[in-house]
Amino acid sequence: MLELKDEGNFLELVANGEYKTLYNGQDIDLESLDIEDFNDRVLLMRSINGDRSARNKFILGKIDYIRKIVTCDNEIKSFKARGLDDDDLFQTGVMGVLCAIDKFDFRPGVKVKTYINNNVKYSIKNAYRKYGSISVSREANSIYRICSRQMDLLEDKIDSSKILKISRETNISPSRLEYGIMAVKSRNCQYRYDNDGCLDTDLASMEKYSQKVLMNYNQEENLKFNYWLVMEAIARLEGRENLVITEIYINDKTQKEVARQLGCSTTSVGNIKRRALEKIRNMLRDVED
């Protein structure tokens, strides 16, 4: 069974080729190996083989990462507006990690952290996608349509004499008629039927929905605008600064790979990257001013 205790053990796995089992039996570039990802793969493989201590260690190691997703991810933060708190989302996120352990794809191109991120978010979205929404039964909608043809249901009070008349005509009890009308009229329900039997929505819900659409549109436009500003700033960088930023942030290369490409140390690449990022920030500040 694979076990990673120290650097010597890691070198032993590399020397005998046993590390390939962590990457679906495929060769990888050991020089650009992500050690954190490698350690995670060892724990996952041991966990799949029945090692409960490895399973627990992996889960405990991801606690802070789950909290970060729950706290910072915009998609997940939207669930808090529906009344869910961090603990609800966190516990469901842990379930996503448990699912990821059993289903992890060991191919070289799959990063453990990315896989965990996707599973945590999917678990939360799948569990709470309908949370906070109130549905109205078909029976209630049918009753509302029937009653709307004979009485004005937009009034605050329901005419009991008309309810009794409709009850006699339809053989539906007055209490069920009132329940159906109130279920659809309730302002807790986003949608209702108007007097013509058409689907309608109250002004508060319509305004809330319109504001959400507008906010999402503005956010998308701001992201596009910021993206083009950043790309324009990168294009204005010269020589090595342009190359380092492009390779790291656009082509998704590591600093070690870029250092090998430039024939310098990773420290030099880090310094070039910091200078370039500072220049980009200054360019963006100039645009805002």
Secondary structure per residue as TSV (DSSP state, phi and psi in degrees):
chain	resnum	aa	ss	phi	psi
A	1	M	-	360.0	139.1
A	2	L	-	-67.5	138.2
A	3	E	-	-148.5	126.3
A	4	L	-	-108.8	112.5
A	5	K	-	-108.9	-41.1
A	6	D	S	-155.7	-177.0
A	7	E	H	-62.2	-37.6
A	8	G	H	-60.7	-41.5
A	9	N	H	-63.5	-39.5
A	10	F	H	-60.6	-45.2
A	11	L	H	-63.9	-33.2
A	12	E	H	-65.8	-42.2
A	13	L	H	-62.6	-37.7
A	14	V	H	-69.0	-42.9
A	15	A	H	-63.5	-40.8
A	16	N	T	-92.4	2.9
A	17	G	T	76.6	6.2
A	18	E	G	-68.7	-21.3
A	19	Y	G	-60.0	-23.3
A	20	K	G	-62.8	-25.9
A	21	T	G	-63.2	-22.3
A	22	L	G	-80.5	-9.3
A	23	Y	G	-128.4	38.9
A	24	N	T	61.2	29.1
A	25	G	T	78.1	10.4
A	26	Q	-	-102.0	154.5
A	27	D	-	-75.2	149.9
A	28	I	-	-135.1	165.3
A	29	D	-	-80.6	102.8
A	30	L	G	-67.1	-26.8
A	31	E	G	-68.1	-30.8
A	32	S	G	-104.4	20.9
A	33	L	-	-65.4	132.8
A	34	D	-	-84.5	106.5
A	35	I	H	-62.5	-39.2
A	36	E	H	-61.8	-43.3
A	37	D	H	-64.1	-39.8
A	38	F	H	-61.7	-47.2
A	39	N	H	-59.2	-42.3
A	40	D	H	-62.0	-40.8
A	41	R	H	-64.6	-38.2
A	42	V	H	-60.9	-47.3
A	43	L	H	-63.8	-39.3
A	44	L	H	-65.0	-43.5
A	45	M	H	-64.1	-43.2
A	46	R	H	-64.0	-38.9
A	47	S	H	-64.0	-44.2
A	48	I	H	-62.6	-31.0
A	49	N	T	-83.6	7.7
A	50	G	T	100.9	7.6
A	51	D	-	-83.7	102.6
A	52	R	H	-70.3	-31.5
A	53	S	H	-65.9	-37.7
A	54	A	H	-66.4	-38.9
A	55	R	H	-61.8	-47.4
A	56	N	H	-64.4	-40.6
A	57	K	H	-63.2	-40.3
A	58	F	H	-64.3	-46.0
A	59	I	H	-63.1	-47.1
A	60	L	H	-61.7	-33.2
A	61	G	H	-70.4	-16.1
A	62	K	T	-104.4	2.0
A	63	I	H	-57.7	-50.1
A	64	D	H	-63.9	-35.5
A	65	Y	H	-67.0	-39.9
A	66	I	H	-63.4	-44.2
A	67	R	H	-61.8	-37.3
A	68	K	H	-63.8	-42.1
A	69	I	H	-62.4	-47.0
A	70	V	H	-62.6	-36.0
A	71	T	H	-84.2	-37.4
A	72	C	H	-108.6	-25.4
A	73	D	-	-71.4	126.2
A	74	N	H	-63.9	-38.3
A	75	E	H	-61.9	-43.0
A	76	I	H	-75.1	-35.0
A	77	K	H	-61.0	-27.6
A	78	S	G	-63.3	-24.8
A	79	F	G	-70.8	-22.6
A	80	K	G	-67.5	-28.3
A	81	A	G	-67.3	-17.0
A	82	R	G	-91.3	1.5
A	83	G	T	106.6	0.0
A	84	L	-	-82.5	142.9
A	85	D	-	-104.2	175.6
A	86	D	H	-60.0	-37.0
A	87	D	H	-65.1	-41.4
A	88	D	H	-58.5	-49.5
A	89	L	H	-66.9	-39.2
A	90	F	H	-63.2	-47.1
A	91	Q	H	-62.1	-39.1
A	92	T	H	-69.0	-34.9
A	93	G	H	-63.2	-37.6
A	94	V	H	-61.8	-38.0
A	95	M	H	-61.1	-35.8
A	96	G	H	-64.2	-37.0
A	97	V	H	-66.5	-42.0
A	98	L	H	-59.6	-40.8
A	99	C	H	-65.5	-39.7
A	100	A	H	-64.9	-34.9
A	101	I	H	-59.2	-44.3
A	102	D	H	-78.1	-19.0
A	103	K	H	-119.5	13.0
A	104	F	-	-60.2	138.8
A	105	D	-	-94.2	112.0
A	106	F	-	-83.0	12.0
A	107	R	-	-62.7	149.5
A	108	P	T	-57.2	-35.1
A	109	G	T	-78.0	-4.6
A	110	V	-	-96.8	115.2
A	111	K	-	-82.6	134.6
A	112	V	H	-59.4	-43.2
A	113	K	H	-64.0	-41.6
A	114	T	H	-64.1	-42.1
A	115	Y	H	-62.8	-43.3
A	116	I	H	-63.0	-45.2
A	117	N	H	-55.1	-49.1
A	118	N	H	-63.4	-40.5
A	119	N	H	-70.6	-38.0
A	120	V	H	-63.0	-47.3
A	121	K	H	-66.0	-41.0
A	122	Y	H	-63.4	-42.6
A	123	S	H	-60.7	-43.0
A	124	I	H	-68.4	-46.8
A	125	K	H	-63.1	-40.6
A	126	N	H	-68.0	-36.2
A	127	A	H	-75.1	-33.1
A	128	Y	H	-120.5	17.0
A	129	R	T	-62.0	-26.8
A	130	K	T	-106.4	5.5
A	131	Y	T	-66.8	132.3
A	132	G	T	92.4	-12.2
A	133	S	-	-96.4	143.0
A	134	I	-	-116.4	121.1
A	135	S	-	-97.4	153.0
A	136	V	-	-113.2	134.2
A	137	S	-	-65.8	159.0
A	138	R	H	-62.7	-35.6
A	139	E	H	-61.4	-44.1
A	140	A	H	-63.2	-42.4
A	141	N	H	-63.6	-39.7
A	142	S	H	-65.1	-43.5
A	143	I	H	-61.4	-42.8
A	144	Y	H	-61.5	-41.9
A	145	R	H	-64.1	-42.3
A	146	I	H	-62.1	-47.7
A	147	C	H	-70.0	-32.3
A	148	S	H	-66.7	-19.4
A	149	R	T	-76.6	-20.6
A	150	Q	T	-116.4	-8.9
A	151	M	S	-152.1	157.4
A	152	D	-	-84.9	107.5
A	153	L	T	-89.0	-0.3
A	154	L	T	-81.4	-12.6
A	155	E	S	-70.2	152.7
A	156	D	S	-67.8	-36.2
A	157	K	S	-100.6	145.1
A	158	I	-	-99.0	130.2
A	159	D	-	-72.9	109.8
A	160	S	H	-65.7	-32.6
A	161	S	H	-65.7	-38.4
A	162	K	H	-70.8	-34.0
A	163	I	H	-62.2	-43.7
A	164	L	H	-63.5	-39.8
A	165	K	H	-62.9	-46.3
A	166	I	H	-66.1	-35.0
A	167	S	H	-62.1	-42.2
A	168	R	H	-65.9	-36.9
A	169	E	H	-74.4	-32.2
A	170	T	H	-106.0	-8.6
A	171	N	T	61.0	28.2
A	172	I	-	-106.6	131.7
A	173	S	-	-61.1	147.1
A	174	P	H	-55.8	-38.1
A	175	S	H	-64.7	-38.2
A	176	R	H	-69.7	-35.5
A	177	L	H	-63.4	-46.2
A	178	E	H	-64.0	-40.7
A	179	Y	H	-61.7	-44.3
A	180	G	H	-62.8	-42.1
A	181	I	H	-65.0	-47.2
A	182	M	H	-68.1	-31.9
A	183	A	H	-63.2	-40.1
A	184	V	H	-79.7	-35.6
A	185	K	H	-74.5	-21.8
A	186	S	-	-52.6	132.7
A	187	R	T	-74.5	-5.2
A	188	N	T	-74.1	-17.2
A	189	C	S	-94.2	131.9
A	190	Q	S	-70.8	-31.0
A	191	Y	E	-119.4	155.4
A	192	R	E	-151.2	173.2
A	193	Y	E	-103.3	138.4
A	194	D	-	-84.7	-173.8
A	195	N	T	-66.7	-17.0
A	196	D	T	-92.4	4.2
A	197	G	S	80.5	14.3
A	198	C	-	-96.0	147.8
A	199	L	E	-66.6	129.9
A	200	D	E	-135.1	174.0
A	201	T	E	-141.6	149.0
A	202	D	-	-75.5	162.1
A	203	L	H	-62.8	-37.7
A	204	A	H	-62.9	-44.1
A	205	S	H	-67.5	-40.1
A	206	M	H	-63.6	-42.7
A	207	E	H	-65.1	-41.8
A	208	K	H	-62.3	-44.0
A	209	Y	H	-64.8	-43.0
A	210	S	H	-62.7	-41.7
A	211	Q	H	-63.2	-38.6
A	212	K	H	-66.0	-43.8
A	213	V	H	-61.2	-45.0
A	214	L	H	-64.1	-42.2
A	215	M	H	-63.3	-44.1
A	216	N	H	-62.2	-40.4
A	217	Y	H	-64.0	-46.2
A	218	N	H	-62.7	-39.0
A	219	Q	H	-63.5	-43.3
A	220	E	H	-63.5	-42.6
A	221	E	H	-64.9	-40.1
A	222	N	H	-64.2	-39.7
A	223	L	H	-63.1	-43.7
A	224	K	H	-62.9	-43.6
A	225	F	H	-62.9	-46.7
A	226	N	H	-63.2	-38.1
A	227	Y	H	-60.7	-47.7
A	228	W	H	-67.6	-34.6
A	229	L	H	-62.9	-44.0
A	230	V	H	-64.9	-44.2
A	231	M	H	-62.6	-38.1
A	232	E	H	-67.0	-39.1
A	233	A	H	-65.6	-40.3
A	234	I	H	-62.0	-41.1
A	235	A	H	-63.3	-26.1
A	236	R	H	-83.5	-10.8
A	237	L	-	-70.8	153.8
A	238	E	-	-112.8	152.2
A	239	G	H	50.1	-125.8
A	240	R	H	-64.2	-33.1
A	241	E	H	-62.4	-44.7
A	242	N	H	-62.2	-45.1
A	243	L	H	-63.9	-45.8
A	244	V	H	-62.3	-48.0
A	245	I	H	-63.6	-42.5
A	246	T	I	-63.3	-45.7
A	247	E	I	-67.9	-40.6
A	248	I	I	-77.4	-47.1
A	249	Y	I	-95.6	-19.7
A	250	I	I	-106.8	-44.4
A	251	N	S	-92.7	0.9
A	252	D	-	59.0	42.0
A	253	K	-	-96.7	156.1
A	254	T	-	-83.4	163.4
A	255	Q	H	-63.1	-32.5
A	256	K	H	-65.1	-41.3
A	257	E	H	-65.3	-41.2
A	258	V	H	-67.3	-38.5
A	259	A	H	-62.2	-41.3
A	260	R	H	-64.9	-37.0
A	261	Q	H	-66.6	-38.1
A	262	L	H	-89.0	-13.8
A	263	G	T	74.1	36.4
A	264	C	S	-136.8	-177.5
A	265	S	-	-83.3	160.5
A	266	T	H	-65.7	-29.1
A	267	T	H	-63.1	-41.5
A	268	S	H	-63.5	-41.7
A	269	V	H	-62.4	-41.5
A	270	G	H	-61.5	-40.5
A	271	N	H	-66.2	-42.2
A	272	I	H	-62.1	-42.5
A	273	K	H	-62.6	-44.4
A	274	R	H	-62.0	-43.4
A	275	R	H	-63.3	-41.9
A	276	A	H	-65.4	-42.9
A	277	L	H	-63.9	-37.6
A	278	E	H	-64.3	-40.0
A	279	K	H	-64.5	-40.6
A	280	I	H	-63.1	-43.4
A	281	R	H	-60.4	-42.4
A	282	N	H	-63.6	-40.7
A	283	M	H	-62.2	-42.0
A	284	L	H	-68.3	-36.9
A	285	R	H	-64.2	-38.2
A	286	D	H	-62.1	-38.3
A	287	V	H	-66.6	-42.8
A	288	E	H	-64.4	-37.0
A	289	D	-	-71.2	360.0
